[in-house]
């Protein structure tokens, strides 16, 4: 039973992740090409402005690549069991973003044909861009098969508590949340699919419960568990005599 609950990315998710990774690699290749162009053509005192423009373009391409790579990892995560692959796959964005600037920074600072002003300005901007790109590429909370499996277990338990012990949710093709109710306002009149929490993670990468459905389910559960007002009324005292009334009668 345990093995059946382990997260396994669907073929659709893997295909989409592969596509995102290809676009990420393309963005990094363009960033590297931009760096090569800057090194070969723009490292001169009279081209400082164009060198700065090139650095900005390289930064945009590098961050775009790392962003796409992170999205791919969320759809098709690595396993923590393989430490090396897990680290490289999740932190490749930071590595590539640094490499997109490091040679340029070194050559700017060591180029004897550049004056001090150009070195200072271009070197500082390139170094700052490298730091920004490196930080942007780091995944501080990397996804993994093991983490997804734990999350699925926890969320399945929550859904069963809210949904009469049923592990059944709904999601739309373009949505980013799964729903307890088929008639939820956020997916009403849309093409929807239903399945288990695990299936919503694996097939569409959806890992969050709709807040509207959660509030509705909690409210309905609270109402079902709250006793009706008539059930709270004390039992009728009909047929028993009030001792005080009896005493008053005897005094009379």
C-alpha positions as CSV (number, residue, x, y, z in Angstrom):
1,X,0.0,0.0,0.0
2,X,2.8,2.4,0.8
3,X,4.3,2.1,-2.7
4,X,1.0,3.0,-4.3
5,X,1.0,6.3,-2.6
6,X,4.5,7.4,-3.7
7,X,4.3,10.4,-6.1
8,X,4.9,9.6,-9.7
9,X,4.8,12.3,-12.3
10,X,2.4,11.6,-15.2
11,X,3.5,11.3,-18.8
12,X,1.8,14.6,-19.5
13,X,3.7,16.3,-16.6
14,X,7.0,14.8,-17.7
15,X,6.4,16.0,-21.3
16,X,5.6,19.5,-20.1
17,X,8.6,19.5,-17.8
18,X,10.9,18.4,-20.7
19,X,9.5,21.3,-22.8
20,X,10.2,23.8,-20.1
21,X,13.7,22.5,-19.6
22,X,14.4,22.8,-23.3
23,X,13.3,26.5,-23.2
24,X,15.4,27.1,-20.1
25,X,18.5,25.6,-21.8
26,X,17.8,27.8,-24.9
27,X,17.6,30.9,-22.6
28,X,20.9,30.0,-21.0
29,X,22.5,29.4,-24.4
30,X,21.4,32.8,-25.5
31,X,22.7,34.3,-22.2
32,X,26.1,32.6,-22.8
33,X,26.1,33.8,-26.4
34,X,25.4,37.3,-25.1
35,X,28.3,37.0,-22.7
36,X,30.7,35.9,-25.5
37,X,29.6,38.8,-27.6
38,X,30.2,41.2,-24.8
39,X,33.6,39.8,-24.2
40,X,34.7,39.8,-27.9
41,X,33.0,43.0,-29.1
42,X,32.2,45.3,-26.2
43,X,35.1,45.3,-23.8
44,X,36.4,48.7,-24.7
45,X,36.2,52.2,-23.1
46,X,34.0,53.7,-25.8
47,X,31.4,50.9,-25.6
48,X,30.5,51.0,-21.9
49,X,26.9,51.9,-22.5
50,X,26.4,48.9,-24.9
51,X,28.3,46.7,-22.4
52,X,25.8,47.6,-19.7
53,X,22.9,46.9,-22.0
54,X,24.4,43.5,-22.8
55,X,24.7,42.7,-19.1
56,X,21.1,43.6,-18.5
57,X,19.9,41.4,-21.4
58,X,22.1,38.5,-20.2
59,X,20.6,38.8,-16.7
60,X,17.0,38.7,-18.1
61,X,17.8,35.6,-20.2
62,X,19.5,33.9,-17.2
63,X,16.7,34.5,-14.8
64,X,14.1,33.4,-17.4
65,X,16.0,30.2,-17.8
66,X,16.2,29.5,-14.1
67,X,12.5,30.3,-13.6
68,X,11.5,27.9,-16.4
69,X,13.8,25.2,-14.9
70,X,12.2,25.6,-11.4
71,X,8.7,25.2,-13.0
72,X,9.9,22.0,-14.7
73,X,11.3,20.6,-11.4
74,X,7.9,21.1,-9.7
75,X,6.2,19.1,-12.4
76,X,8.8,16.3,-12.5
77,X,10.9,16.4,-9.2
78,X,14.0,14.5,-8.4
79,X,14.4,12.0,-5.6
80,X,16.3,12.9,-2.5
81,X,17.8,9.4,-2.4
82,X,20.3,10.4,-5.2
83,X,22.0,13.4,-3.4
84,X,24.1,14.5,-6.4
85,X,21.4,14.5,-9.0
86,X,19.0,16.1,-6.5
87,X,21.4,19.0,-5.8
88,X,22.4,19.5,-9.5
89,X,18.8,19.3,-10.8
90,X,17.4,21.8,-8.3
91,X,20.3,24.2,-8.2
92,X,21.3,24.2,-11.8
93,X,19.6,27.5,-12.3
94,X,22.0,29.2,-9.8
95,X,25.0,27.5,-11.4
96,X,24.1,28.5,-14.9
97,X,23.2,32.1,-13.9
98,X,26.6,32.5,-12.2
99,X,28.4,31.0,-15.3
100,X,26.6,33.5,-17.5
101,X,28.5,36.3,-15.8
102,X,31.7,34.9,-14.1
103,X,34.0,34.9,-17.1
104,X,32.8,38.4,-18.1
105,X,33.4,39.8,-14.6
106,X,36.9,38.3,-14.5
107,X,37.8,39.6,-17.9
108,X,36.5,43.1,-17.2
109,X,38.6,43.3,-14.0
110,X,41.8,41.9,-15.6
111,X,41.6,43.7,-18.9
112,X,44.6,46.0,-19.2
113,X,43.0,48.0,-22.1
114,X,40.2,49.3,-19.9
115,X,40.6,52.4,-17.8
116,X,39.8,52.5,-14.2
117,X,36.4,54.2,-14.6
118,X,35.2,51.6,-17.1
119,X,36.5,48.7,-15.0
120,X,34.8,50.1,-11.9
121,X,31.4,50.7,-13.5
122,X,31.2,47.7,-15.8
123,X,32.8,45.4,-13.2
124,X,30.4,46.5,-10.4
125,X,27.3,46.1,-12.6
126,X,28.4,42.7,-13.9
127,X,29.2,41.5,-10.4
128,X,25.8,42.7,-9.1
129,X,24.0,41.1,-12.0
130,X,25.9,37.8,-11.2
131,X,24.8,37.9,-7.6
132,X,21.2,38.8,-8.5
133,X,21.1,36.0,-11.1
134,X,22.7,33.5,-8.7
135,X,20.2,34.2,-5.9
136,X,17.3,34.1,-8.4
137,X,18.4,30.7,-9.6
138,X,18.7,29.1,-6.1
139,X,15.7,27.0,-5.1
140,X,15.5,27.4,-1.4
141,X,12.7,24.9,-1.0
142,X,13.4,22.3,-3.7
143,X,10.7,19.9,-4.6
144,X,11.3,16.1,-4.3
145,X,9.4,12.9,-4.8
146,X,9.6,12.3,-1.0
147,X,8.2,15.8,-0.1
148,X,5.4,15.4,-2.6
149,X,4.5,12.0,-1.2
150,X,4.3,13.4,2.4
151,X,2.2,16.3,1.2
152,X,-0.1,14.0,-0.6
153,X,-0.6,11.9,2.5
154,X,-1.4,14.9,4.6
155,X,-3.7,16.5,2.1
156,X,-5.5,13.2,1.4
157,X,-6.2,12.9,5.2
158,X,-7.5,16.5,5.3
159,X,-9.8,15.9,2.3
160,X,-11.2,12.7,3.8
161,X,-11.9,14.6,7.0
162,X,-13.8,17.3,5.1
163,X,-15.4,15.1,2.5
164,X,-17.1,12.3,4.4
165,X,-14.1,10.0,4.2
166,X,-13.9,10.3,0.4
167,X,-10.7,11.0,-1.5
168,X,-12.3,12.6,-4.5
169,X,-11.6,16.1,-5.8
170,X,-12.2,18.1,-9.0
171,X,-10.0,20.3,-11.1
172,X,-10.3,22.2,-14.3
173,X,-7.9,22.1,-17.3
174,X,-6.5,25.6,-16.7
175,X,-6.9,25.7,-12.9
176,X,-4.2,25.6,-10.2
177,X,-6.3,24.3,-7.3
178,X,-8.4,21.2,-6.7
179,X,-12.0,21.4,-5.4
180,X,-14.2,19.3,-3.1
181,X,-17.4,20.4,-4.8
182,X,-18.2,19.9,-8.5
183,X,-20.5,23.0,-8.4
184,X,-17.8,25.3,-6.9
185,X,-18.2,28.8,-8.3
186,X,-14.6,28.8,-9.5
187,X,-15.0,25.7,-11.8
188,X,-18.7,26.0,-12.6
189,X,-19.4,25.7,-16.4
190,X,-15.9,24.6,-17.0
191,X,-14.5,21.3,-18.3
192,X,-13.5,19.5,-15.2
193,X,-11.8,16.2,-14.2
194,X,-12.2,14.3,-11.0
195,X,-9.9,11.9,-9.2
196,X,-7.9,11.5,-6.0
197,X,-5.6,14.1,-4.5
198,X,-2.6,12.1,-5.6
199,X,-3.9,12.1,-9.2
200,X,-4.4,15.9,-9.2
201,X,-0.7,16.3,-8.2
202,X,0.6,13.8,-10.7
203,X,-1.6,14.7,-13.7
204,X,-1.7,18.5,-13.4
205,X,0.8,19.4,-10.7
206,X,-2.1,20.8,-8.6
207,X,-1.2,20.8,-5.0
208,X,-3.6,23.3,-3.3
209,X,-7.1,23.0,-2.1
210,X,-9.6,25.7,-3.1
211,X,-10.2,27.9,-0.1
212,X,-13.9,28.4,-1.0
213,X,-14.5,24.7,-1.0
214,X,-12.6,24.3,2.3
215,X,-14.7,26.9,4.0
216,X,-17.9,25.4,2.7
217,X,-16.9,21.9,3.7
218,X,-15.9,23.0,7.2
219,X,-19.2,24.9,7.6
220,X,-21.3,22.0,6.5
221,X,-19.4,19.6,8.8
222,X,-19.9,22.0,11.7
223,X,-23.6,22.3,11.0
224,X,-24.0,18.5,10.8
225,X,-22.2,18.0,14.1
226,X,-24.1,20.8,15.9
227,X,-27.3,19.3,17.6
228,X,-30.6,20.8,16.6
229,X,-32.2,23.3,19.0
230,X,-35.0,21.0,20.0
231,X,-32.5,18.4,21.0
232,X,-31.0,20.8,23.5
233,X,-34.4,21.4,25.3
234,X,-34.7,19.6,28.7
235,X,-37.1,16.7,28.9
236,X,-40.7,17.6,29.8
237,X,-41.6,17.5,33.5
238,X,-45.2,16.7,32.7
239,X,-46.7,14.2,35.2
240,X,-44.5,15.2,38.2
241,X,-45.7,17.4,40.9
242,X,-43.8,20.5,42.0
243,X,-42.9,20.1,45.7
244,X,-43.3,23.8,46.3
245,X,-46.9,23.7,45.0
246,X,-47.7,20.8,47.2
247,X,-46.4,22.6,50.2
248,X,-48.5,25.7,49.4
249,X,-51.6,23.5,49.2
250,X,-51.0,22.0,52.6
251,X,-50.6,25.4,54.2
252,X,-53.9,26.5,52.8
